[in-house]
């Protein structure tokens, strides 16, 4: 009976350690997902800004070409 109780206590200790490790990993994964979401948003904003700049430059080029002809 005592051996069984000791084994159960060891199993419980091991399972709690595994649970704590999994909790830490889940928190880290959630943080990584959050950071990636922020970076994705920043990249989308940068892409939009670059497209606007390119469109504005294209409009300026069109105007300069018209003046030459």
PDB file of N, CA, C, O and CB in Angstrom:
ATOM      1  N   UNK A   1       0.826  -1.191   0.000  1.00  0.00           N
ATOM      2  CA  UNK A   1       0.000   0.000   0.000  1.00  0.00           C
ATOM      3  C   UNK A   1       0.871   1.255   0.000  1.00  0.00           C
ATOM      4  O   UNK A   1       0.585   2.230  -0.695  1.00  0.00           O
ATOM      5  CB  UNK A   1      -0.940  -0.002   1.209  1.00  0.00           C
ATOM      6  N   UNK A   2       1.932   1.207   0.789  1.00  0.00           N
ATOM      7  CA  UNK A   2       2.823   2.372   0.877  1.00  0.00           C
ATOM      8  C   UNK A   2       3.536   2.608  -0.455  1.00  0.00           C
ATOM      9  O   UNK A   2       3.695   3.751  -0.883  1.00  0.00           O
ATOM     10  CB  UNK A   2       3.860   2.179   2.009  1.00  0.00           C
ATOM     11  N   UNK A   3       3.962   1.527  -1.109  1.00  0.00           N
ATOM     12  CA  UNK A   3       4.637   1.660  -2.403  1.00  0.00           C
ATOM     13  C   UNK A   3       3.711   2.313  -3.429  1.00  0.00           C
ATOM     14  O   UNK A   3       4.124   3.146  -4.236  1.00  0.00           O
ATOM     15  CB  UNK A   3       5.110   0.281  -2.912  1.00  0.00           C
ATOM     16  N   UNK A   4       2.451   1.905  -3.367  1.00  0.00           N
ATOM     17  CA  UNK A   4       1.479   2.461  -4.307  1.00  0.00           C
ATOM     18  C   UNK A   4       1.280   3.955  -4.048  1.00  0.00           C
ATOM     19  O   UNK A   4       1.198   4.743  -4.991  1.00  0.00           O
ATOM     20  CB  UNK A   4       0.133   1.713  -4.199  1.00  0.00           C
ATOM     21  N   UNK A   5       1.204   4.340  -2.794  1.00  0.00           N
ATOM     22  CA  UNK A   5       1.032   5.751  -2.434  1.00  0.00           C
ATOM     23  C   UNK A   5       2.244   6.565  -2.871  1.00  0.00           C
ATOM     24  O   UNK A   5       2.097   7.682  -3.369  1.00  0.00           O
ATOM     25  CB  UNK A   5       0.810   5.901  -0.915  1.00  0.00           C
ATOM     26  N   UNK A   6       3.433   6.012  -2.689  1.00  0.00           N
ATOM     27  CA  UNK A   6       4.656   6.705  -3.117  1.00  0.00           C
ATOM     28  C   UNK A   6       4.675   6.865  -4.636  1.00  0.00           C
ATOM     29  O   UNK A   6       5.040   7.918  -5.158  1.00  0.00           O
ATOM     30  CB  UNK A   6       5.913   5.934  -2.646  1.00  0.00           C
ATOM     31  N   UNK A   7       4.272   5.797  -5.339  1.00  0.00           N
ATOM     32  CA  UNK A   7       4.236   5.856  -6.806  1.00  0.00           C
ATOM     33  C   UNK A   7       3.236   6.905  -7.273  1.00  0.00           C
ATOM     34  O   UNK A   7       3.512   7.667  -8.200  1.00  0.00           O
ATOM     35  CB  UNK A   7       3.874   4.478  -7.400  1.00  0.00           C
ATOM     36  N   UNK A   8       2.074   6.941  -6.625  1.00  0.00           N
ATOM     37  CA  UNK A   8       1.073   7.939  -6.991  1.00  0.00           C
ATOM     38  C   UNK A   8       1.591   9.356  -6.727  1.00  0.00           C
ATOM     39  O   UNK A   8       1.345  10.272  -7.511  1.00  0.00           O
ATOM     40  CB  UNK A   8      -0.231   7.695  -6.213  1.00  0.00           C
ATOM     41  N   UNK A   9       2.303   9.522  -5.625  1.00  0.00           N
ATOM     42  CA  UNK A   9       2.860  10.841  -5.302  1.00  0.00           C
ATOM     43  C   UNK A   9       3.911  11.255  -6.339  1.00  0.00           C
ATOM     44  O   UNK A   9       3.961  12.410  -6.761  1.00  0.00           O
ATOM     45  CB  UNK A   9       3.483  10.832  -3.883  1.00  0.00           C
ATOM     46  N   UNK A  10       4.739  10.303  -6.738  1.00  0.00           N
ATOM     47  CA  UNK A  10       5.747  10.584  -7.768  1.00  0.00           C
ATOM     48  C   UNK A  10       5.079  10.929  -9.101  1.00  0.00           C
ATOM     49  O   UNK A  10       5.487  11.861  -9.795  1.00  0.00           O
ATOM     50  CB  UNK A  10       6.692   9.374  -7.944  1.00  0.00           C
ATOM     51  N   UNK A  11       4.043  10.154  -9.441  1.00  0.00           N
ATOM     52  CA  UNK A  11       3.308  10.422 -10.678  1.00  0.00           C
ATOM     53  C   UNK A  11       2.666  11.811 -10.639  1.00  0.00           C
ATOM     54  O   UNK A  11       2.699  12.552 -11.622  1.00  0.00           O
ATOM     55  CB  UNK A  11       2.230   9.343 -10.907  1.00  0.00           C
ATOM     56  N   UNK A  12       2.088  12.144  -9.500  1.00  0.00           N
ATOM     57  CA  UNK A  12       1.451  13.445  -9.340  1.00  0.00           C
ATOM     58  C   UNK A  12       2.478  14.570  -9.481  1.00  0.00           C
ATOM     59  O   UNK A  12       2.216  15.578 -10.137  1.00  0.00           O
ATOM     60  CB  UNK A  12       0.745  13.532  -7.976  1.00  0.00           C
ATOM     61  N   UNK A  13       3.623  14.395  -8.873  1.00  0.00           N
ATOM     62  CA  UNK A  13       4.700  15.390  -8.971  1.00  0.00           C
ATOM     63  C   UNK A  13       5.157  15.547 -10.416  1.00  0.00           C
ATOM     64  O   UNK A  13       5.351  16.662 -10.899  1.00  0.00           O
ATOM     65  CB  UNK A  13       5.893  14.990  -8.077  1.00  0.00           C
ATOM     66  N   UNK A  14       5.327  14.422 -11.097  1.00  0.00           N
ATOM     67  CA  UNK A  14       5.756  14.450 -12.498  1.00  0.00           C
ATOM     68  C   UNK A  14       4.711  15.125 -13.381  1.00  0.00           C
ATOM     69  O   UNK A  14       5.047  15.942 -14.238  1.00  0.00           O
ATOM     70  CB  UNK A  14       6.028  13.028 -13.001  1.00  0.00           C
ATOM     71  N   UNK A  15       3.460  14.784 -13.169  1.00  0.00           N
ATOM     72  CA  UNK A  15       2.379  15.352 -13.980  1.00  0.00           C
ATOM     73  C   UNK A  15       2.253  16.854 -13.734  1.00  0.00           C
ATOM     74  O   UNK A  15       2.015  17.617 -14.671  1.00  0.00           O
ATOM     75  CB  UNK A  15       1.041  14.647 -13.669  1.00  0.00           C
ATOM     76  N   UNK A  16       2.408  17.280 -12.495  1.00  0.00           N
ATOM     77  CA  UNK A  16       2.363  18.720 -12.201  1.00  0.00           C
ATOM     78  C   UNK A  16       3.506  19.457 -12.891  1.00  0.00           C
ATOM     79  O   UNK A  16       3.319  20.558 -13.409  1.00  0.00           O
ATOM     80  CB  UNK A  16       2.425  18.961 -10.682  1.00  0.00           C
ATOM     81  N   UNK A  17       4.684  18.847 -12.896  1.00  0.00           N
ATOM     82  CA  UNK A  17       5.831  19.461 -13.575  1.00  0.00           C
ATOM     83  C   UNK A  17       5.569  19.555 -15.075  1.00  0.00           C
ATOM     84  O   UNK A  17       5.873  20.572 -15.699  1.00  0.00           O
ATOM     85  CB  UNK A  17       7.123  18.653 -13.305  1.00  0.00           C
ATOM     86  N   UNK A  18       5.007  18.498 -15.651  1.00  0.00           N
ATOM     87  CA  UNK A  18       4.667  18.519 -17.076  1.00  0.00           C
ATOM     88  C   UNK A  18       3.622  19.595 -17.366  1.00  0.00           C
ATOM     89  O   UNK A  18       3.718  20.315 -18.360  1.00  0.00           O
ATOM     90  CB  UNK A  18       4.149  17.138 -17.529  1.00  0.00           C
ATOM     91  N   UNK A  19       2.629  19.695 -16.493  1.00  0.00           N
ATOM     92  CA  UNK A  19       1.585  20.714 -16.657  1.00  0.00           C
ATOM     93  C   UNK A  19       2.189  22.116 -16.620  1.00  0.00           C
ATOM     94  O   UNK A  19       1.862  22.966 -17.448  1.00  0.00           O
ATOM     95  CB  UNK A  19       0.511  20.571 -15.558  1.00  0.00           C
ATOM     96  N   UNK A  20       3.068  22.342 -15.655  1.00  0.00           N
ATOM     97  CA  UNK A  20       3.706  23.654 -15.542  1.00  0.00           C
ATOM     98  C   UNK A  20       4.553  23.964 -16.772  1.00  0.00           C
ATOM     99  O   UNK A  20       4.569  25.097 -17.253  1.00  0.00           O
ATOM    100  CB  UNK A  20       4.572  23.717 -14.280  1.00  0.00           C
ATOM    101  N   UNK A  21       5.257  22.950 -17.279  1.00  0.00           N
ATOM    102  CA  UNK A  21       6.069  23.132 -18.477  1.00  0.00           C
ATOM    103  C   UNK A  21       5.185  23.453 -19.682  1.00  0.00           C
ATOM    104  O   UNK A  21       5.494  24.352 -20.464  1.00  0.00           O
ATOM    105  CB  UNK A  21       6.912  21.875 -18.752  1.00  0.00           C
ATOM    106  N   UNK A  22       4.093  22.717 -19.824  1.00  0.00           N
ATOM    107  CA  UNK A  22       3.171  22.968 -20.935  1.00  0.00           C
ATOM    108  C   UNK A  22       2.535  24.351 -20.822  1.00  0.00           C
ATOM    109  O   UNK A  22       2.339  25.030 -21.830  1.00  0.00           O
ATOM    110  CB  UNK A  22       2.080  21.892 -20.977  1.00  0.00           C
ATOM    111  N   UNK A  23       2.218  24.764 -19.615  1.00  0.00           N
ATOM    112  CA  UNK A  23       1.654  26.101 -19.409  1.00  0.00           C
ATOM    113  C   UNK A  23       2.654  27.165 -19.848  1.00  0.00           C
ATOM    114  O   UNK A  23       2.288  28.129 -20.520  1.00  0.00           O
ATOM    115  CB  UNK A  23       1.261  26.309 -17.926  1.00  0.00           C
ATOM    116  N   UNK A  24       3.910  26.989 -19.468  1.00  0.00           N
ATOM    117  CA  UNK A  24       4.954  27.941 -19.872  1.00  0.00           C
ATOM    118  C   UNK A  24       5.112  27.969 -21.388  1.00  0.00           C
ATOM    119  O   UNK A  24       5.246  29.037 -21.984  1.00  0.00           O
ATOM    120  CB  UNK A  24       6.297  27.581 -19.211  1.00  0.00           C
ATOM    121  N   UNK A  25       5.094  26.801 -22.003  1.00  0.00           N
ATOM    122  CA  UNK A  25       5.217  26.734 -23.462  1.00  0.00           C
ATOM    123  C   UNK A  25       4.023  27.396 -24.149  1.00  0.00           C
ATOM    124  O   UNK A  25       4.183  28.081 -25.159  1.00  0.00           O
ATOM    125  CB  UNK A  25       5.343  25.273 -23.920  1.00  0.00           C
ATOM    126  N   UNK A  26       2.838  27.192 -23.602  1.00  0.00           N
ATOM    127  CA  UNK A  26       1.633  27.800 -24.178  1.00  0.00           C
ATOM    128  C   UNK A  26       1.693  29.321 -24.060  1.00  0.00           C
ATOM    129  O   UNK A  26       1.301  30.032 -24.985  1.00  0.00           O
ATOM    130  CB  UNK A  26       0.365  27.261 -23.479  1.00  0.00           C
ATOM    131  N   UNK A  27       2.181  29.820 -22.925  1.00  0.00           N
ATOM    132  CA  UNK A  27       2.313  31.263 -22.748  1.00  0.00           C
ATOM    133  C   UNK A  27       3.336  31.836 -23.719  1.00  0.00           C
ATOM    134  O   UNK A  27       3.125  32.906 -24.290  1.00  0.00           O
ATOM    135  CB  UNK A  27       2.711  31.594 -21.307  1.00  0.00           C
ATOM    136  N   UNK A  28       4.438  31.128 -23.906  1.00  0.00           N
ATOM    137  CA  UNK A  28       5.459  31.570 -24.853  1.00  0.00           C
ATOM    138  C   UNK A  28       4.900  31.573 -26.274  1.00  0.00           C
ATOM    139  O   UNK A  28       5.129  32.515 -27.034  1.00  0.00           O
ATOM    140  CB  UNK A  28       6.706  30.664 -24.768  1.00  0.00           C
ATOM    141  N   UNK A  29       4.181  30.539 -26.624  1.00  0.00           N
ATOM    142  CA  UNK A  29       3.580  30.459 -27.953  1.00  0.00           C
ATOM    143  C   UNK A  29       2.582  31.599 -28.163  1.00  0.00           C
ATOM    144  O   UNK A  29       2.540  32.198 -29.237  1.00  0.00           O
ATOM    145  CB  UNK A  29       2.884  29.099 -28.150  1.00  0.00           C
ATOM    146  N   UNK A  30       1.787  31.897 -27.148  1.00  0.00           N
ATOM    147  CA  UNK A  30       0.828  32.999 -27.255  1.00  0.00           C
ATOM    148  C   UNK A  30       1.559  34.319 -27.462  1.00  0.00           C
ATOM    149  O   UNK A  30       1.113  35.155 -28.247  1.00  0.00           O
ATOM    150  CB  UNK A  30      -0.061  33.074 -25.995  1.00  0.00           C
ATOM    151  N   UNK A  31       2.660  34.512 -26.778  1.00  0.00           N
ATOM    152  CA  UNK A  31       3.452  35.744 -26.940  1.00  0.00           C
ATOM    153  C   UNK A  31       4.048  35.817 -28.348  1.00  0.00           C
ATOM    154  O   UNK A  31       4.057  36.882 -28.965  1.00  0.00           O
ATOM    155  CB  UNK A  31       4.583  35.811 -25.878  1.00  0.00           C
ATOM    156  N   UNK A  32       4.538  34.699 -28.845  1.00  0.00           N
ATOM    157  CA  UNK A  32       5.099  34.664 -30.203  1.00  0.00           C
ATOM    158  C   UNK A  32       4.021  35.022 -31.223  1.00  0.00           C
ATOM    159  O   UNK A  32       4.268  35.801 -32.143  1.00  0.00           O
ATOM    160  CB  UNK A  32       5.696  33.265 -30.517  1.00  0.00           C
ATOM    161  N   UNK A  33       2.834  34.457 -31.061  1.00  0.00           N
ATOM    162  CA  UNK A  33       1.728  34.752 -31.978  1.00  0.00           C
ATOM    163  C   UNK A  33       1.375  36.236 -31.911  1.00  0.00           C
ATOM    164  O   UNK A  33       1.105  36.859 -32.938  1.00  0.00           O
ATOM    165  CB  UNK A  33       0.486  33.885 -31.639  1.00  0.00           C
ATOM    166  N   UNK A  34       1.376  36.798 -30.713  1.00  0.00           N
ATOM    167  CA  UNK A  34       1.074  38.214 -30.544  1.00  0.00           C
ATOM    168  C   UNK A  34       2.115  39.083 -31.255  1.00  0.00           C
ATOM    169  O   UNK A  34       1.759  40.025 -31.963  1.00  0.00           O
ATOM    170  CB  UNK A  34       1.011  38.573 -29.051  1.00  0.00           C
ATOM    171  N   UNK A  35       3.386  38.769 -31.070  1.00  0.00           N
ATOM    172  CA  UNK A  35       4.462  39.537 -31.711  1.00  0.00           C
ATOM    173  C   UNK A  35       4.378  39.403 -33.230  1.00  0.00           C
ATOM    174  O   UNK A  35       4.542  40.388 -33.950  1.00  0.00           O
ATOM    175  CB  UNK A  35       5.847  39.061 -31.208  1.00  0.00           C
ATOM    176  N   UNK A  36       4.126  38.200 -33.714  1.00  0.00           N
ATOM    177  CA  UNK A  36       3.998  38.003 -35.162  1.00  0.00           C
ATOM    178  C   UNK A  36       2.812  38.785 -35.723  1.00  0.00           C
ATOM    179  O   UNK A  36       2.884  39.316 -36.831  1.00  0.00           O
ATOM    180  CB  UNK A  36       3.843  36.511 -35.487  1.00  0.00           C
ATOM    181  N   UNK A  37       1.739  38.854 -34.971  1.00  0.00           N
ATOM    182  CA  UNK A  37       0.584  39.642 -35.402  1.00  0.00           C
ATOM    183  C   UNK A  37       0.925  41.122 -35.505  1.00  0.00           C
ATOM    184  O   UNK A  37       0.525  41.791 -36.458  1.00  0.00           O
ATOM    185  CB  UNK A  37      -0.581  39.445 -34.439  1.00  0.00           C
ATOM    186  N   UNK A  38       1.659  41.627 -34.530  1.00  0.00           N
ATOM    187  CA  UNK A  38       2.087  43.030 -34.550  1.00  0.00           C
ATOM    188  C   UNK A  38       3.011  43.277 -35.737  1.00  0.00           C
ATOM    189  O   UNK A  38       2.850  44.259 -36.463  1.00  0.00           O
ATOM    190  CB  UNK A  38       2.797  43.408 -33.227  1.00  0.00           C
ATOM    191  N   UNK A  39       3.978  42.384 -35.931  1.00  0.00           N
ATOM    192  CA  UNK A  39       4.906  42.537 -37.057  1.00  0.00           C
ATOM    193  C   UNK A  39       4.172  42.459 -38.393  1.00  0.00           C
ATOM    194  O   UNK A  39       4.493  43.207 -39.317  1.00  0.00           O
ATOM    195  CB  UNK A  39       5.999  41.462 -36.998  1.00  0.00           C
ATOM    196  N   UNK A  40       3.203  41.576 -38.503  1.00  0.00           N
ATOM    197  CA  UNK A  40       2.418  41.457 -39.734  1.00  0.00           C
ATOM    198  C   UNK A  40       1.676  42.764 -40.017  1.00  0.00           C
ATOM    199  O   UNK A  40       1.642  43.238 -41.153  1.00  0.00           O
ATOM    200  CB  UNK A  40       1.416  40.281 -39.630  1.00  0.00           C
ATOM    201  N   UNK A  41       1.091  43.330 -38.984  1.00  0.00           N
ATOM    202  CA  UNK A  41       0.379  44.600 -39.141  1.00  0.00           C
ATOM    203  C   UNK A  41       1.342  45.702 -39.597  1.00  0.00           C
ATOM    204  O   UNK A  41       1.014  46.486 -40.488  1.00  0.00           O
ATOM    205  CB  UNK A  41      -0.311  45.003 -37.813  1.00  0.00           C
ATOM    206  N   UNK A  42       2.521  45.761 -38.990  1.00  0.00           N
ATOM    207  CA  UNK A  42       3.510  46.770 -39.365  1.00  0.00           C
ATOM    208  C   UNK A  42       3.968  46.583 -40.809  1.00  0.00           C
ATOM    209  O   UNK A  42       4.149  47.560 -41.536  1.00  0.00           O
ATOM    210  CB  UNK A  42       4.714  46.713 -38.420  1.00  0.00           C
ATOM    211  N   UNK A  43       4.154  45.342 -41.221  1.00  0.00           N
ATOM    212  CA  UNK A  43       4.554  45.077 -42.604  1.00  0.00           C
ATOM    213  C   UNK A  43       3.462  45.491 -43.590  1.00  0.00           C
ATOM    214  O   UNK A  43       3.753  46.034 -44.655  1.00  0.00           O
ATOM    215  CB  UNK A  43       4.886  43.592 -42.785  1.00  0.00           C
ATOM    216  N   UNK A  44       2.216  45.233 -43.231  1.00  0.00           N
ATOM    217  CA  UNK A  44       1.111  45.643 -44.099  1.00  0.00           C
ATOM    218  C   UNK A  44       1.062  47.163 -44.232  1.00  0.00           C
ATOM    219  O   UNK A  44       0.846  47.692 -45.322  1.00  0.00           O
ATOM    220  CB  UNK A  44      -0.227  45.114 -43.553  1.00  0.00           C
ATOM    221  N   UNK A  45       1.266  47.862 -43.109  1.00  0.00           N
ATOM    222  CA  UNK A  45       1.278  49.326 -43.153  1.00  0.00           C
ATOM    223  C   UNK A  45       2.428  49.833 -44.015  1.00  0.00           C
ATOM    224  O   UNK A  45       2.250  50.747 -44.821  1.00  0.00           O
ATOM    225  CB  UNK A  45       1.386  49.906 -41.735  1.00  0.00           C
ATOM    226  N   UNK A  46       3.602  49.243 -43.847  1.00  0.00           N
ATOM    227  CA  UNK A  46       4.764  49.651 -44.638  1.00  0.00           C
ATOM    228  C   UNK A  46       4.517  49.392 -46.120  1.00  0.00           C
ATOM    229  O   UNK A  46       4.873  50.215 -46.963  1.00  0.00           O
ATOM    230  CB  UNK A  46       6.029  48.906 -44.168  1.00  0.00           C
ATOM    231  N   UNK A  47       3.918  48.268 -46.435  1.00  0.00           N
ATOM    232  CA  UNK A  47       3.609  47.934 -47.825  1.00  0.00           C
ATOM    233  C   UNK A  47       2.632  48.944 -48.417  1.00  0.00           C
ATOM    234  O   UNK A  47       2.809  49.401 -49.546  1.00  0.00           O
ATOM    235  CB  UNK A  47       3.027  46.512 -47.922  1.00  0.00           C
ATOM    236  N   UNK A  48       1.616  49.286 -47.662  1.00  0.00           N
ATOM    237  CA  UNK A  48       0.639  50.273 -48.124  1.00  0.00           C
ATOM    238  C   UNK A  48       1.310  51.619 -48.367  1.00  0.00           C
ATOM    239  O   UNK A  48       1.050  52.277 -49.374  1.00  0.00           O
ATOM    240  CB  UNK A  48      -0.501  50.425 -47.104  1.00  0.00           C
ATOM    241  N   UNK A  49       2.169  52.024 -47.442  1.00  0.00           N
ATOM    242  CA  UNK A  49       2.874  53.300 -47.601  1.00  0.00           C
ATOM    243  C   UNK A  49       3.782  53.285 -48.823  1.00  0.00           C
ATOM    244  O   UNK A  49       3.850  54.270 -49.558  1.00  0.00           O
ATOM    245  CB  UNK A  49       3.693  53.616 -46.350  1.00  0.00           C
ATOM    246  N   UNK A  50       4.472  52.186 -49.043  1.00  0.00           N
ATOM    247  CA  UNK A  50       5.345  52.087 -50.216  1.00  0.00           C
ATOM    248  C   UNK A  50       4.545  52.133 -51.513  1.00  0.00           C
ATOM    249  O   UNK A  50       4.962  52.763 -52.484  1.00  0.00           O
ATOM    250  CB  UNK A  50       6.168  50.799 -50.158  1.00  0.00           C
ATOM    251  N   UNK A  51       3.409  51.471 -51.525  1.00  0.00           N
ATOM    252  CA  UNK A  51       2.560  51.504 -52.728  1.00  0.00           C
ATOM    253  C   UNK A  51       2.075  52.919 -53.009  1.00  0.00           C
ATOM    254  O   UNK A  51       2.017  53.351 -54.160  1.00  0.00           O
ATOM    255  CB  UNK A  51       1.354  50.557 -52.567  1.00  0.00           C
ATOM    256  N   UNK A  52       1.726  53.636 -51.944  1.00  0.00           N
ATOM    257  CA  UNK A  52       1.287  55.026 -52.124  1.00  0.00           C
ATOM    258  C   UNK A  52       2.427  55.883 -52.665  1.00  0.00           C
ATOM    259  O   UNK A  52       2.224  56.709 -53.555  1.00  0.00           O
ATOM    260  CB  UNK A  52       0.770  55.610 -50.790  1.00  0.00           C
ATOM    261  N   UNK A  53       3.623  55.683 -52.125  1.00  0.00           N
ATOM    262  CA  UNK A  53       4.778  56.445 -52.603  1.00  0.00           C
ATOM    263  C   UNK A  53       5.060  56.138 -54.067  1.00  0.00           C
ATOM    264  O   UNK A  53       5.322  57.045 -54.858  1.00  0.00           O
ATOM    265  CB  UNK A  53       6.017  56.137 -51.752  1.00  0.00           C
ATOM    266  N   UNK A  54       5.008  54.863 -54.425  1.00  0.00           N
ATOM    267  CA  UNK A  54       5.241  54.487 -55.822  1.00  0.00           C
ATOM    268  C   UNK A  54       4.169  55.069 -56.738  1.00  0.00           C
ATOM    269  O   UNK A  54       4.473  55.519 -57.843  1.00  0.00           O
ATOM    270  CB  UNK A  54       5.280  52.962 -55.964  1.00  0.00           C
ATOM    271  N   UNK A  55       2.935  55.061 -56.290  1.00  0.00           N
ATOM    272  CA  UNK A  55       1.847  55.632 -57.086  1.00  0.00           C
ATOM    273  C   UNK A  55       2.056  57.133 -57.255  1.00  0.00           C
ATOM    274  O   UNK A  55       1.835  57.675 -58.338  1.00  0.00           O
ATOM    275  CB  UNK A  55       0.476  55.349 -56.427  1.00  0.00           C
ATOM    276  N   UNK A  56       2.482  57.806 -56.189  1.00  0.00           N
ATOM    277  CA  UNK A  56       2.734  59.247 -56.265  1.00  0.00           C
ATOM    278  C   UNK A  56       3.895  59.534 -57.208  1.00  0.00           C
ATOM    279  O   UNK A  56       3.835  60.488 -57.983  1.00  0.00           O
ATOM    280  CB  UNK A  56       3.029  59.822 -54.866  1.00  0.00           C
ATOM    281  N   UNK A  57       4.936  58.734 -57.155  1.00  0.00           N
ATOM    282  CA  UNK A  57       6.076  58.920 -58.060  1.00  0.00           C
ATOM    283  C   UNK A  57       5.655  58.684 -59.502  1.00  0.00           C
ATOM    284  O   UNK A  57       6.093  59.397 -60.404  1.00  0.00           O
ATOM    285  CB  UNK A  57       7.232  57.973 -57.683  1.00  0.00           C
ATOM    286  N   UNK A  58       4.820  57.701 -59.717  1.00  0.00           N
ATOM    287  CA  UNK A  58       4.320  57.427 -61.061  1.00  0.00           C
ATOM    288  C   UNK A  58       3.513  58.591 -61.591  1.00  0.00           C
ATOM    289  O   UNK A  58       3.610  58.927 -62.771  1.00  0.00           O
ATOM    290  CB  UNK A  58       3.477  56.165 -61.069  1.00  0.00           C
ATOM    291  N   UNK A  59       2.715  59.214 -60.731  1.00  0.00           N
ATOM    292  CA  UNK A  59       1.921  60.371 -61.144  1.00  0.00           C
ATOM    293  C   UNK A  59       2.834  61.533 -61.497  1.00  0.00           C
ATOM    294  O   UNK A  59       2.565  62.254 -62.458  1.00  0.00           O
ATOM    295  CB  UNK A  59       0.934  60.783 -60.034  1.00  0.00           C
ATOM    296  N   UNK A  60       3.898  61.728 -60.747  1.00  0.00           N
ATOM    297  CA  UNK A  60       4.853  62.800 -61.035  1.00  0.00           C
ATOM    298  C   UNK A  60       5.546  62.531 -62.359  1.00  0.00           C
ATOM    299  O   UNK A  60       5.719  63.456 -63.152  1.00  0.00           O
ATOM    300  CB  UNK A  60       5.894  62.933 -59.899  1.00  0.00           C
ATOM    301  N   UNK A  61       5.942  61.308 -62.621  1.00  0.00           N
ATOM    302  CA  UNK A  61       6.583  60.961 -63.895  1.00  0.00           C
ATOM    303  C   UNK A  61       5.652  61.239 -65.071  1.00  0.00           C
ATOM    304  O   UNK A  61       6.079  61.760 -66.102  1.00  0.00           O
ATOM    305  CB  UNK A  61       7.005  59.483 -63.898  1.00  0.00           C
ATOM    306  N   UNK A  62       4.385  60.891 -64.909  1.00  0.00           N
ATOM    307  CA  UNK A  62       3.420  61.141 -65.982  1.00  0.00           C
ATOM    308  C   UNK A  62       3.313  62.632 -66.277  1.00  0.00           C
ATOM    309  O   UNK A  62       3.226  63.029 -67.439  1.00  0.00           O
ATOM    310  CB  UNK A  62       2.039  60.576 -65.608  1.00  0.00           C
ATOM    311  N   UNK A  63       3.320  63.451 -65.247  1.00  0.00           N
ATOM    312  CA  UNK A  63       3.232  64.897 -65.442  1.00  0.00           C
ATOM    313  C   UNK A  63       4.470  65.433 -66.147  1.00  0.00           C
ATOM    314  O   UNK A  63       4.358  66.296 -67.017  1.00  0.00           O
ATOM    315  CB  UNK A  63       3.045  65.606 -64.101  1.00  0.00           C
ATOM    316  N   UNK A  64       5.651  64.933 -65.784  1.00  0.00           N
ATOM    317  CA  UNK A  64       6.882  65.421 -66.421  1.00  0.00           C
ATOM    318  C   UNK A  64       6.944  64.976 -67.871  1.00  0.00           C
ATOM    319  O   UNK A  64       7.461  65.718 -68.706  1.00  0.00           O
ATOM    320  CB  UNK A  64       8.125  64.921 -65.662  1.00  0.00           C
ATOM    321  N   UNK A  65       6.454  63.831 -68.194  1.00  0.00           N
ATOM    322  CA  UNK A  65       6.431  63.364 -69.587  1.00  0.00           C
ATOM    323  C   UNK A  65       5.496  64.222 -70.430  1.00  0.00           C
ATOM    324  O   UNK A  65       5.802  64.526 -71.583  1.00  0.00           O
ATOM    325  CB  UNK A  65       5.998  61.888 -69.656  1.00  0.00           C
ATOM    326  N   UNK A  66       4.388  64.603 -69.875  1.00  0.00           N
ATOM    327  CA  UNK A  66       3.425  65.425 -70.610  1.00  0.00           C
ATOM    328  C   UNK A  66       4.007  66.795 -70.935  1.00  0.00           C
ATOM    329  O   UNK A  66       3.731  67.340 -72.003  1.00  0.00           O
ATOM    330  CB  UNK A  66       2.132  65.583 -69.804  1.00  0.00           C
ATOM    331  N   UNK A  67       4.788  67.348 -70.055  1.00  0.00           N
ATOM    332  CA  UNK A  67       5.376  68.668 -70.286  1.00  0.00           C
ATOM    333  C   UNK A  67       6.398  68.629 -71.414  1.00  0.00           C
ATOM    334  O   UNK A  67       6.539  69.604 -72.151  1.00  0.00           O
ATOM    335  CB  UNK A  67       6.030  69.191 -69.008  1.00  0.00           C
ATOM    336  N   UNK A  68       7.097  67.541 -71.555  1.00  0.00           N
ATOM    337  CA  UNK A  68       8.143  67.440 -72.577  1.00  0.00           C
ATOM    338  C   UNK A  68       7.568  67.342 -73.977  1.00  0.00           C
ATOM    339  O   UNK A  68       8.215  67.766 -74.934  1.00  0.00           O
ATOM    340  CB  UNK A  68       9.024  66.240 -72.306  1.00  0.00           C
ATOM    341  N   UNK A  69       6.397  66.807 -74.119  1.00  0.00           N
ATOM    342  CA  UNK A  69       5.829  66.605 -75.460  1.00  0.00           C
ATOM    343  C   UNK A  69       5.035  67.786 -75.935  1.00  0.00           C
ATOM    344  O   UNK A  69       4.497  67.763 -77.043  1.00  0.00           O
ATOM    345  CB  UNK A  69       4.957  65.388 -75.479  1.00  0.00           C
TER     346      UNK A  69
END
